[in-house]
Amino acid sequence: MSKKIDILKLYKSLMRESQKIPDYNFRNYALRKVRDSFKANSSITDATLLKNEVQDAFKNLDIMKRQAAIGQMYSAEKLVIENIENDIKSW
């Protein structure tokens, strides 16, 4: 049972970290990639394969943390679509 809980915590960490990426395109790609990867690998029962996938997910989490930090150092203007999304959310 703790394996499932740990994997769910990893999923939440990946989703939270991907939302911190400032670039709209990279952020949406990361969110889609995390969701799709976890959905595709949800039926894995082999312990060694599952362990490899979890290790890859931790590597991706580190990459996303670095990308978020670098993206915040070199921020750019928001895209038009981001401004529209913010306006719609505020209604």
Stockholm file with secondary structure:
# STOCKHOLM 1.0

chainA/1-91         MSKKIDILKLYKSLMRESQKIPDYNFRNYALRKVRDSFKANSSITDATLLKNEVQDAFKNLDIMKRQAAIGQMYSAEKLVIENIENDIKSW
#=GR chainA/1-91 SS CHHHHHHHHHHHHHHHHHHTCCSHHHHHHHHHHHHHHHHHTTTCCCHHHHHHHHHHHHHHHHHHHHHHHHHHHTCCCCCHHHHHHHHHHHC
#=GC SS_cons        CHHHHHHHHHHHHHHHHHHTCCSHHHHHHHHHHHHHHHHHTTTCCCHHHHHHHHHHHHHHHHHHHHHHHHHHHTCCCCCHHHHHHHHHHHC
//
